[in-house]
Amino acid sequence: MPWAAIVSALDRNESFRSRVSVYQHPLAGRPIVWHVVRALLDTTPAPREVRVLYRAGSPITIGPEIPEVRYESVGDGDEARALRVAVTSPGLKLLVDGAAALLTPPTIARLMRAGEAGVAALQADGPDHEPRVAVAGEGPALASGDDPRHPHGATRVVANGPLESLRVGDRHGLSTAATAIRDRLIRRHEAAGVSFLLPDTSWVDVDVRIGSDTIVYPGAVFEGATDIGSECVIGPYTRIVEATVGRGAELKGWNYVSRVSVRNHAVLEPYERRGLD
């Protein structure tokens, strides 16, 4: 059944103590809300529409590579009404919190299937009064309550994996989400043939690409759109930022490589630096 997604990016999140909206805080090289929208668009079937509702004065940007997203500004005190208006039209809708960065496409698909039979909400890990991070159902049914984010009598849907119901609301939640995202990304690279000798000590952003048979030593950090070739050796405590490392290169450790290209089969001695910020 065709469905549409509405992303709520309306909370103030004073607990972040930041001039930057929680939804725009970086997580694995992308804003938190980007992870939510990416999971929505990767769900099968994909939504026919994704709308992001944000608080006036705190604009949301996700990225030029996702042009199909619509953005709508909401004034202070008008949040619940704006959400009701957004979901009220007939058809299957998903209302999701823009700070629920760990949601995955399989969980979204399960929630949408449950929403076909009535209002369904993702099971929260905490008490019943906690805000729902994702609610699905027919538009008029979702809009019938005072606040569509808190439906009464909704069917509970259990997520496919742990922490998917986490809503990033403070700095500790951000670090918890970062660890979970890091683990997912490293497992994805391992499945593609990359070896991490001590994965819990490494960091990988979402746009990083690593070739097969590359070995990553402890403490390595890969940021931004970094591209590492196959059969490389990335030594301990090396940081690579928005750079390209050619096939068969060896970085012996404690290297800093930023926004440059390292040729195929190059060898960087320990503490050697390439590029400038």
C-alpha beads as a LAMMPS data file, in Angstrom:
LAMMPS data file: protein, C-alpha beads

277 atoms
276 bonds

1 atom types
1 bond types

-500.0 500.0 xlo xhi
-500.0 500.0 ylo yhi
-500.0 500.0 zlo zhi

Masses

1 110.0

Atoms # bond

1 1 1 0.000 0.000 0.000
2 1 1 1.381 3.479 -0.840
3 1 1 2.415 5.455 2.202
4 1 1 3.801 8.839 3.151
5 1 1 6.226 9.834 5.909
6 1 1 6.134 12.921 8.106
7 1 1 9.313 13.669 10.072
8 1 1 8.822 15.750 13.218
9 1 1 11.814 18.000 13.947
10 1 1 9.963 20.276 16.359
11 1 1 11.395 19.793 19.856
12 1 1 13.675 22.420 21.377
13 1 1 16.026 20.002 23.169
14 1 1 17.433 22.493 25.656
15 1 1 19.353 19.623 27.279
16 1 1 21.800 19.716 24.371
17 1 1 23.051 23.135 25.476
18 1 1 23.882 24.067 21.886
19 1 1 23.111 26.764 19.343
20 1 1 22.697 23.949 16.818
21 1 1 19.385 22.096 16.643
22 1 1 19.639 18.498 17.856
23 1 1 18.391 17.357 14.446
24 1 1 21.354 19.061 12.750
25 1 1 24.022 17.679 15.076
26 1 1 26.534 15.514 13.193
27 1 1 26.363 11.770 13.610
28 1 1 28.840 9.665 11.607
29 1 1 29.420 12.594 9.284
30 1 1 25.751 13.426 8.612
31 1 1 23.029 15.319 10.514
32 1 1 20.938 13.186 12.857
33 1 1 17.803 13.784 10.776
34 1 1 19.628 12.568 7.645
35 1 1 19.813 9.077 9.149
36 1 1 16.047 9.099 9.734
37 1 1 15.242 10.231 6.183
38 1 1 17.736 7.787 4.675
39 1 1 16.109 4.872 6.546
40 1 1 12.682 5.989 5.281
41 1 1 13.824 6.189 1.659
42 1 1 15.584 2.807 1.882
43 1 1 12.408 1.067 3.103
44 1 1 10.664 -1.313 0.697
45 1 1 8.306 -0.110 -0.650
46 1 1 9.663 3.439 -0.477
47 1 1 7.361 6.242 0.666
48 1 1 5.663 8.291 -2.029
49 1 1 6.436 11.440 -0.049
50 1 1 8.670 12.576 2.829
51 1 1 7.863 15.829 4.628
52 1 1 10.047 17.360 7.353
53 1 1 8.320 19.704 9.793
54 1 1 10.758 21.974 11.619
55 1 1 10.483 24.764 14.150
56 1 1 10.494 28.291 12.700
57 1 1 13.925 29.807 13.203
58 1 1 15.644 26.396 13.229
59 1 1 15.789 25.388 9.564
60 1 1 16.637 21.833 8.609
61 1 1 19.005 20.809 5.829
62 1 1 19.638 17.193 4.928
63 1 1 21.691 17.256 1.749
64 1 1 21.397 18.034 -1.962
65 1 1 21.488 14.330 -2.844
66 1 1 17.975 13.923 -1.357
67 1 1 15.981 16.509 -3.344
68 1 1 12.610 14.772 -2.983
69 1 1 12.158 15.815 0.666
70 1 1 9.732 18.664 1.408
71 1 1 10.378 21.085 4.274
72 1 1 7.668 22.939 6.221
73 1 1 8.180 25.583 8.903
74 1 1 5.988 25.474 12.049
75 1 1 5.504 28.391 14.438
76 1 1 5.922 28.175 18.215
77 1 1 2.883 26.694 19.940
78 1 1 1.498 25.288 16.692
79 1 1 3.321 21.956 16.742
80 1 1 0.436 19.575 17.573
81 1 1 -1.943 21.263 15.119
82 1 1 0.667 21.199 12.347
83 1 1 1.240 17.481 12.904
84 1 1 -2.511 16.781 12.776
85 1 1 -2.791 18.713 9.515
86 1 1 0.206 16.859 8.069
87 1 1 -1.262 13.400 8.721
88 1 1 -4.987 14.056 8.397
89 1 1 -5.487 13.270 4.693
90 1 1 -6.646 9.727 3.818
91 1 1 -3.967 7.134 3.252
92 1 1 -1.308 5.288 5.209
93 1 1 0.994 7.627 7.112
94 1 1 4.113 7.245 9.239
95 1 1 4.892 9.962 11.765
96 1 1 8.481 9.632 12.961
97 1 1 10.691 11.668 15.276
98 1 1 13.584 13.337 13.468
99 1 1 15.947 12.421 16.318
100 1 1 15.302 8.650 16.063
101 1 1 18.569 8.105 14.232
102 1 1 18.798 4.338 14.781
103 1 1 15.575 3.293 13.044
104 1 1 16.167 0.772 10.267
105 1 1 14.181 0.019 7.088
106 1 1 13.074 -3.464 8.303
107 1 1 11.548 -1.963 11.456
108 1 1 9.840 0.787 9.452
109 1 1 8.404 -1.816 7.045
110 1 1 7.099 -3.874 9.984
111 1 1 5.505 -0.776 11.516
112 1 1 3.826 0.132 8.219
113 1 1 2.385 -3.370 7.858
114 1 1 0.923 -3.111 11.359
115 1 1 -0.433 0.333 10.494
116 1 1 -2.522 -1.133 7.691
117 1 1 -4.710 -2.847 10.300
118 1 1 -4.971 0.134 12.673
119 1 1 -2.816 2.619 14.526
120 1 1 0.555 1.113 15.476
121 1 1 3.413 2.562 17.531
122 1 1 7.004 1.481 17.968
123 1 1 7.535 -0.127 21.363
124 1 1 9.554 2.211 23.581
125 1 1 12.239 0.906 25.924
126 1 1 11.165 3.264 28.683
127 1 1 7.902 4.000 30.535
128 1 1 4.586 4.205 28.686
129 1 1 4.416 7.999 28.988
130 1 1 7.580 8.524 26.932
131 1 1 7.061 10.092 23.488
132 1 1 6.598 7.650 20.626
133 1 1 9.407 7.829 18.101
134 1 1 7.326 6.320 15.278
135 1 1 3.558 5.919 14.773
136 1 1 1.782 4.480 11.711
137 1 1 -1.817 4.265 10.546
138 1 1 -4.522 5.834 8.412
139 1 1 -4.250 9.622 8.368
140 1 1 -7.682 10.398 9.917
141 1 1 -7.067 7.880 12.707
142 1 1 -3.694 9.445 13.562
143 1 1 -5.194 12.947 13.487
144 1 1 -8.091 12.077 15.796
145 1 1 -6.123 12.672 19.002
146 1 1 -4.787 15.901 20.454
147 1 1 -1.255 14.952 19.466
148 1 1 -0.650 12.278 16.796
149 1 1 2.655 11.382 18.477
150 1 1 0.726 9.975 21.455
151 1 1 -2.046 7.756 20.051
152 1 1 -4.367 5.918 22.446
153 1 1 -4.736 2.156 22.149
154 1 1 -2.076 1.753 19.498
155 1 1 -0.718 -1.693 18.684
156 1 1 2.842 -2.039 19.967
157 1 1 5.457 -3.035 17.397
158 1 1 8.822 -4.357 18.547
159 1 1 11.885 -3.114 16.667
160 1 1 14.120 -5.500 14.737
161 1 1 17.152 -4.576 16.799
162 1 1 18.131 -2.996 20.127
163 1 1 18.186 0.791 20.574
164 1 1 16.056 1.509 17.487
165 1 1 13.495 3.264 19.669
166 1 1 16.192 5.573 21.049
167 1 1 15.472 9.250 20.573
168 1 1 18.630 11.370 20.770
169 1 1 17.716 13.983 23.362
170 1 1 20.997 14.811 25.074
171 1 1 24.750 14.365 24.686
172 1 1 24.763 10.915 26.256
173 1 1 22.068 9.775 23.836
174 1 1 24.187 11.148 21.004
175 1 1 27.209 9.115 22.120
176 1 1 25.031 5.991 22.465
177 1 1 23.697 6.473 18.939
178 1 1 27.202 7.144 17.612
179 1 1 28.486 3.878 19.059
180 1 1 25.577 1.940 17.534
181 1 1 26.034 3.564 14.112
182 1 1 29.792 2.920 14.261
183 1 1 29.204 -0.762 15.006
184 1 1 26.748 -1.099 12.099
185 1 1 29.133 0.551 9.660
186 1 1 32.108 -1.529 10.737
187 1 1 30.104 -4.749 10.416
188 1 1 29.121 -3.652 6.898
189 1 1 32.784 -3.096 5.971
190 1 1 33.788 -6.406 7.535
191 1 1 31.163 -8.174 5.420
192 1 1 32.777 -6.561 2.358
193 1 1 36.221 -7.956 3.221
194 1 1 37.830 -5.344 5.510
195 1 1 39.650 -6.418 8.692
196 1 1 39.488 -4.257 11.836
197 1 1 41.973 -5.570 14.391
198 1 1 40.230 -3.835 17.309
199 1 1 36.949 -2.445 15.956
200 1 1 35.750 -0.904 19.217
201 1 1 38.593 1.620 19.001
202 1 1 38.010 2.697 15.383
203 1 1 35.689 5.314 13.922
204 1 1 34.074 5.276 10.465
205 1 1 31.753 7.913 8.995
206 1 1 28.797 6.864 6.866
207 1 1 30.304 8.065 3.543
208 1 1 33.619 6.215 3.947
209 1 1 34.516 3.541 1.384
210 1 1 37.153 0.876 2.059
211 1 1 38.407 -1.748 -0.389
212 1 1 38.601 -5.448 0.355
213 1 1 41.608 -7.034 2.062
214 1 1 42.487 -3.771 3.773
215 1 1 43.656 -4.101 7.377
216 1 1 42.786 -1.408 9.904
217 1 1 44.823 -1.205 13.099
218 1 1 43.431 0.071 16.434
219 1 1 42.555 3.730 16.870
220 1 1 42.048 4.570 13.184
221 1 1 39.589 7.364 12.341
222 1 1 38.017 7.775 8.888
223 1 1 35.933 10.905 8.329
224 1 1 33.796 12.349 5.542
225 1 1 33.892 11.058 1.969
226 1 1 37.138 9.144 2.462
227 1 1 37.990 6.463 -0.104
228 1 1 40.550 3.806 0.852
229 1 1 41.661 1.298 -1.766
230 1 1 41.951 -2.444 -1.460
231 1 1 44.909 -4.263 0.132
232 1 1 45.936 -1.266 2.235
233 1 1 47.391 -1.280 5.725
234 1 1 46.159 1.565 7.928
235 1 1 48.417 1.750 10.956
236 1 1 47.396 2.551 14.532
237 1 1 45.946 5.924 15.512
238 1 1 45.811 7.238 11.972
239 1 1 43.257 9.907 11.047
240 1 1 42.089 10.248 7.435
241 1 1 39.739 13.126 6.539
242 1 1 38.046 13.545 3.142
243 1 1 41.014 11.872 1.459
244 1 1 41.778 9.144 -1.079
245 1 1 44.250 6.371 -0.311
246 1 1 45.341 4.276 -3.285
247 1 1 45.453 0.531 -3.553
248 1 1 48.161 -1.255 -1.590
249 1 1 49.245 1.828 0.362
250 1 1 50.676 1.460 3.845
251 1 1 50.266 4.096 6.529
252 1 1 52.531 2.926 9.327
253 1 1 50.724 4.753 12.109
254 1 1 50.016 8.038 13.850
255 1 1 49.533 9.600 10.414
256 1 1 47.271 12.544 9.566
257 1 1 45.961 12.656 5.988
258 1 1 43.485 15.403 5.079
259 1 1 41.888 16.264 1.720
260 1 1 44.669 14.850 -0.461
261 1 1 45.329 11.717 -2.487
262 1 1 47.903 9.103 -1.516
263 1 1 49.147 7.177 -4.546
264 1 1 48.920 3.422 -5.024
265 1 1 51.478 1.408 -3.019
266 1 1 52.755 4.514 -1.213
267 1 1 54.343 4.101 2.222
268 1 1 53.909 6.781 4.882
269 1 1 56.337 6.547 7.773
270 1 1 55.029 6.976 11.339
271 1 1 53.876 10.487 12.273
272 1 1 54.000 11.643 8.648
273 1 1 51.407 14.283 7.723
274 1 1 49.767 14.865 4.326
275 1 1 47.456 17.760 3.491
276 1 1 46.076 20.709 5.414
277 1 1 42.740 21.491 7.057

Bonds

1 1 1 2
2 1 2 3
3 1 3 4
4 1 4 5
5 1 5 6
6 1 6 7
7 1 7 8
8 1 8 9
9 1 9 10
10 1 10 11
11 1 11 12
12 1 12 13
13 1 13 14
14 1 14 15
15 1 15 16
16 1 16 17
17 1 17 18
18 1 18 19
19 1 19 20
20 1 20 21
21 1 21 22
22 1 22 23
23 1 23 24
24 1 24 25
25 1 25 26
26 1 26 27
27 1 27 28
28 1 28 29
29 1 29 30
30 1 30 31
31 1 31 32
32 1 32 33
33 1 33 34
34 1 34 35
35 1 35 36
36 1 36 37
37 1 37 38
38 1 38 39
39 1 39 40
40 1 40 41
41 1 41 42
42 1 42 43
43 1 43 44
44 1 44 45
45 1 45 46
46 1 46 47
47 1 47 48
48 1 48 49
49 1 49 50
50 1 50 51
51 1 51 52
52 1 52 53
53 1 53 54
54 1 54 55
55 1 55 56
56 1 56 57
57 1 57 58
58 1 58 59
59 1 59 60
60 1 60 61
61 1 61 62
62 1 62 63
63 1 63 64
64 1 64 65
65 1 65 66
66 1 66 67
67 1 67 68
68 1 68 69
69 1 69 70
70 1 70 71
71 1 71 72
72 1 72 73
73 1 73 74
74 1 74 75
75 1 75 76
76 1 76 77
77 1 77 78
78 1 78 79
79 1 79 80
80 1 80 81
81 1 81 82
82 1 82 83
83 1 83 84
84 1 84 85
85 1 85 86
86 1 86 87
87 1 87 88
88 1 88 89
89 1 89 90
90 1 90 91
91 1 91 92
92 1 92 93
93 1 93 94
94 1 94 95
95 1 95 96
96 1 96 97
97 1 97 98
98 1 98 99
99 1 99 100
100 1 100 101
101 1 101 102
102 1 102 103
103 1 103 104
104 1 104 105
105 1 105 106
106 1 106 107
107 1 107 108
108 1 108 109
109 1 109 110
110 1 110 111
111 1 111 112
112 1 112 113
113 1 113 114
114 1 114 115
115 1 115 116
116 1 116 117
117 1 117 118
118 1 118 119
119 1 119 120
120 1 120 121
121 1 121 122
122 1 122 123
123 1 123 124
124 1 124 125
125 1 125 126
126 1 126 127
127 1 127 128
128 1 128 129
129 1 129 130
130 1 130 131
131 1 131 132
132 1 132 133
133 1 133 134
134 1 134 135
135 1 135 136
136 1 136 137
137 1 137 138
138 1 138 139
139 1 139 140
140 1 140 141
141 1 141 142
142 1 142 143
143 1 143 144
144 1 144 145
145 1 145 146
146 1 146 147
147 1 147 148
148 1 148 149
149 1 149 150
150 1 150 151
151 1 151 152
152 1 152 153
153 1 153 154
154 1 154 155
155 1 155 156
156 1 156 157
157 1 157 158
158 1 158 159
159 1 159 160
160 1 160 161
161 1 161 162
162 1 162 163
163 1 163 164
164 1 164 165
165 1 165 166
166 1 166 167
167 1 167 168
168 1 168 169
169 1 169 170
170 1 170 171
171 1 171 172
172 1 172 173
173 1 173 174
174 1 174 175
175 1 175 176
176 1 176 177
177 1 177 178
178 1 178 179
179 1 179 180
180 1 180 181
181 1 181 182
182 1 182 183
183 1 183 184
184 1 184 185
185 1 185 186
186 1 186 187
187 1 187 188
188 1 188 189
189 1 189 190
190 1 190 191
191 1 191 192
192 1 192 193
193 1 193 194
194 1 194 195
195 1 195 196
196 1 196 197
197 1 197 198
198 1 198 199
199 1 199 200
200 1 200 201
201 1 201 202
202 1 202 203
203 1 203 204
204 1 204 205
205 1 205 206
206 1 206 207
207 1 207 208
208 1 208 209
209 1 209 210
210 1 210 211
211 1 211 212
212 1 212 213
213 1 213 214
214 1 214 215
215 1 215 216
216 1 216 217
217 1 217 218
218 1 218 219
219 1 219 220
220 1 220 221
221 1 221 222
222 1 222 223
223 1 223 224
224 1 224 225
225 1 225 226
226 1 226 227
227 1 227 228
228 1 228 229
229 1 229 230
230 1 230 231
231 1 231 232
232 1 232 233
233 1 233 234
234 1 234 235
235 1 235 236
236 1 236 237
237 1 237 238
238 1 238 239
239 1 239 240
240 1 240 241
241 1 241 242
242 1 242 243
243 1 243 244
244 1 244 245
245 1 245 246
246 1 246 247
247 1 247 248
248 1 248 249
249 1 249 250
250 1 250 251
251 1 251 252
252 1 252 253
253 1 253 254
254 1 254 255
255 1 255 256
256 1 256 257
257 1 257 258
258 1 258 259
259 1 259 260
260 1 260 261
261 1 261 262
262 1 262 263
263 1 263 264
264 1 264 265
265 1 265 266
266 1 266 267
267 1 267 268
268 1 268 269
269 1 269 270
270 1 270 271
271 1 271 272
272 1 272 273
273 1 273 274
274 1 274 275
275 1 275 276
276 1 276 277
